[in-house]
Amino acid sequence: MVADPRSALRLMIRASERTRDVLAAPGRRLVVLHAAEPILVLGDSGVALRRKDGTFGLTPPLLPETVEVFAPLSPTCLLISTPRAHYRSQQGLTRRIAAKANAGAAAWCQKAVYRLPSMPWPARLQLPGAPLEVRPLRLTAAPTGQQQGPAPTHPEIRRGELRALLDQLTDTPGRR
């Protein structure tokens, strides 16, 4: 049996709606900041979680109220999920904010941090000696004595454009 190469895309589409709900939960704001020139490095892990004390860490699947999520979308564009009100789209992506995002990309990377060839290496940016480690999950299961219920299903996708993409990537019986 050959695995469907589209399964990863379907998984990302399903996860995007849930992720947006978490990042834009009550008490949090989504802010997109732009810079006129490339000032962001991109880590191979994609996002960084910055704690209130300025350190970075791996804390999925829970997102504590005080954590900020920095997601560089390109070398000139940064998406931030934050409980704080001091980031303003009108002010743009400043070097100070970019330095925080770059520190997170370096702290969170597993093997590499990327920058455009035209961009100088950010001042004072240090790569860690070893990548951050995710603590092993501890799961506990106990039988309930009840018969097995229905098979698990994915939550319904509410956004129409995501539903349309998912439909294009999903084979249904009788549709070919």
Helices and strands as residue ranges (DSSP letters): H 7-23, E 29-34, E 42-43, E 48-50, E 68-74, E 77-82, G 89-91, H 95-108, E 113-114, H 160-169
